[in-house]
Amino acid sequence: MSNEAKPLNSKMSFDEFKLNSDGMLTVVVQDYKTNEVLMVAYMTKEAYDKTIETGIMTYYSRSRDELWIKGETSGHYQYVKDLYIDCDRDTLLAKVKQIGAACHTGNYSCFYTDLLEKED
């Protein structure tokens, strides 16, 4: 881990957000320098509180059904640079300093598969 991880102060509590039917908040994660979208994940109250407490992005893994500190096993941490809530208060935008790859495939971003055919 880096000395870039530091406690944050939130202007809103998790209780003020509008959660999905599973009681989670959708999080869009973006590179703070390039604005590239890196991934989409979900947070529970515990994950949000841990993110604020540590300055390291922490999510809730729906597939593993557990808290997930991004980078804990891979070393590919995401250090929080800024957090924004959208106008409906149901989606969080996290601007992060990404260490290594954000995607479990080894790609920097999870959004690397283009779906549209291009005309020449």
C-alpha positions in Angstrom: 0.0 0.0 0.0 1.0 3.6 -0.5 1.0 6.7 1.7 -1.7 8.0 -0.6 -4.3 6.1 1.4 -5.7 8.5 4.0 -9.0 9.0 5.8 -11.6 11.1 4.0 -14.4 13.3 5.3 -17.8 12.8 3.6 -20.5 15.5 3.4 -23.2 12.8 3.3 -23.9 9.6 5.1 -24.7 6.4 3.4 -28.3 6.6 4.7 -28.9 9.6 2.4 -28.3 7.6 -0.8 -30.9 5.8 -2.8 -30.0 2.1 -2.9 -30.9 -0.6 -5.4 -33.2 -3.5 -4.5 -30.3 -5.3 -2.9 -29.5 -2.4 -0.6 -26.4 -1.4 -2.5 -25.1 1.7 -4.2 -23.8 1.5 -7.8 -20.3 2.9 -8.2 -18.8 4.1 -11.5 -15.0 4.2 -11.2 -13.0 6.6 -13.3 -9.2 7.4 -13.6 -8.8 10.8 -11.9 -6.3 12.1 -14.5 -7.7 10.7 -17.8 -11.4 10.4 -16.9 -11.3 6.9 -18.4 -14.1 4.7 -17.0 -12.3 1.8 -15.3 -15.1 -0.4 -13.8 -18.5 -0.5 -12.2 -19.0 -2.0 -8.8 -21.3 -1.9 -5.8 -21.1 -0.7 -2.2 -22.9 -1.6 1.0 -22.9 0.8 4.0 -19.9 -1.2 5.4 -18.0 -0.8 2.1 -18.7 2.9 1.9 -17.7 3.5 5.5 -14.4 1.5 5.0 -13.7 3.6 1.8 -14.2 6.8 3.8 -12.2 5.5 6.7 -9.2 4.3 4.6 -9.2 6.3 1.4 -9.0 3.0 -0.5 -11.9 1.9 -2.7 -13.8 -0.9 -1.0 -16.7 -2.6 -2.6 -19.2 -5.4 -1.9 -18.6 -8.5 -4.1 -21.9 -9.8 -5.1 -20.4 -13.1 -6.5 -18.4 -13.8 -3.4 -21.0 -12.2 -1.0 -18.3 -10.4 0.9 -16.5 -7.1 1.4 -13.8 -6.5 -1.2 -10.9 -4.1 -0.8 -9.7 -3.4 -4.3 -6.1 -4.4 -4.6 -5.9 -6.4 -1.4 -4.9 -9.6 -3.2 -3.6 -8.2 -6.5 -1.8 -5.1 -5.3 -3.9 -3.1 -7.8 -5.3 -0.6 -5.3 -7.5 2.3 -6.1 -6.8 5.4 -4.1 -9.7 7.8 -3.7 -9.1 11.3 -5.3 -12.7 12.4 -5.3 -16.3 11.1 -4.8 -19.4 12.5 -6.4 -23.1 11.5 -6.0 -25.4 11.9 -9.0 -28.5 14.0 -9.0 -30.8 11.1 -8.0 -28.4 10.1 -5.3 -28.4 6.5 -6.6 -25.0 6.3 -8.3 -21.6 7.2 -7.0 -18.7 8.4 -9.2 -15.3 7.6 -7.8 -12.3 9.3 -9.3 -9.3 7.2 -8.3 -5.6 6.8 -8.7 -5.4 3.3 -10.2 -2.4 1.2 -9.4 -1.9 -1.4 -12.1 -5.0 -2.9 -13.8 -8.5 -2.3 -12.7 -9.9 -5.3 -14.4 -9.4 -8.9 -13.2 -8.4 -9.8 -16.8 -5.3 -7.7 -16.5 -6.7 -4.8 -18.7 -6.4 -1.3 -17.3 -10.2 -0.9 -17.7 -13.0 -3.4 -17.7 -14.4 -1.7 -20.7 -12.2 -3.0 -23.5 -14.7 -4.9 -25.7 -16.2 -2.8 -28.5 -19.7 -4.0 -29.4 -20.3 -1.9 -32.5 -19.2 -2.8 -36.0 -17.4 0.1 -37.6 -17.8 1.3 -41.2 -14.6 1.8 -43.1 
